[in-house]
Amino acid sequence: MSPNGREFSFSRPGCCPNNHTWFPLPAQLRVGVNTGHVYVGLLGADRGHRTHGVIGDAVNLAARLESVARPGQVVIGEETARRLPSGSVLDRLPDQALKGKTGPIQAHRLMDLPGSPE
């Protein structure tokens, strides 16, 4: 929901022929969170296109964890799980064989955080 209490909508009536919406289903986001060292800075040549970026193994693992998540889920890495406050509710997932990783990765589905609104 938006801060003003209304549900977000990806539909735009009238934008398409016959008043069909361009995205008729609610968004189903998947999130992967990981904790670790990253490199942050400008990427690109001194001349030409440059962009701010974040790279590193921790970023790549977060992307892989996102691919494990189902729509509406947050999947976190082991280090992130260790750093959560007491009272956090996690569902440990089976060890994951992820692209670019030599061994199994331990992952958790984040179910609830202490103090979260109901």
N, C-alpha and C positions, 0 to 999 in steps of 0.2 A: 504494500500500500504506500501511497505517497504521503508526505508529511501533512497534507491537508485532509487525510483520511479517505481519499478516493483511490480506487484500484487503478494501477497502471494499465494502459491499454495500448496495444500495438496496432489497433485497427484505426483506419481513417475513412469514415463513411464519405462517399462521394468522390473518392480519389480514383476509382476504377469504374469502367463501364458497368451498368446495371447495379451500381452502389455496392459492389462486392468489396470486401476489405482486402488490403494487401497482405495482412498477416492475421488471420482470423483466430489463431489459438493463443492462449496466454504463454508468455515466455517461461521456459523451463531451463533454468540455469544450472550448470554444473561447476563446482569450484574445487580446485586442488590447492592446498597450502603446504608449504615446506619451510623449514628453518635452516639456514646455513649461510656461508660466506658467498657474496656475490660481487661482481664488478659493475660499477655504475659510472657512466660517463657519456661523452659524445662519441658516436660511432660514425665512421665515414671519412672521406678524404678531407684535407685542408680546404680544398676548393670543390665545390659541388654540393651534392645532397648530404646533409649531416642530420643526425637525429639523436635524441637522448635514448639510452638503452640500458638494460640490466641483463647481464649474461652470467653464466656459471652453472655448475652442476646443480646447485640448489634450485635454480630457476627451471632447469630442464626437468628435474624430478617433480616439481610442482605441476608442470604441464602434463607429465605422465600420470600423476595422481588424478588430475582433472579428467583424464580419459577413462579412468576407472570408475569415477563417480557416475551415478545415474542422475537423470534430471531431478533437480530439487535437493541434491545431496552435496555435502561438503566432505571431502576426503583429505585427511591430513597425514603427514609423515610422522615417524617415530619421535624425532627430536621436537617437533611442534607439540606432539601429545605430551611429552615430558614437561613442557613449559606451561601447560594450561593450568589455570587455578584449580585448587581443590574443589571438588564437587562437580567438575565437568563430567558429562556423560558421553562415553565413547563406546562404539561397537567395533571390536577388533575384526578386521577382515582377514581372510586367508592370505598367506604370503603371496605377493604379486611378482610375477616374472615380467619385468618391464623392459622395453626396448632401450638399449644402451647401457643396461646394468648387468654386471656379471653374475650377481647372486640375487636371491629373493629379497624383496623389499617388504618391510612390515608397514601396514597402513591401517588407519582407523577411520570410521565414519563418525563425524561429530554429530551427536544427537542433541546436546543441550549444554549451555554454559550457565554457571551460577548467576542469578540475577536477571536472566533473560525474561522478557515479558511473555506471558502465556499466550 
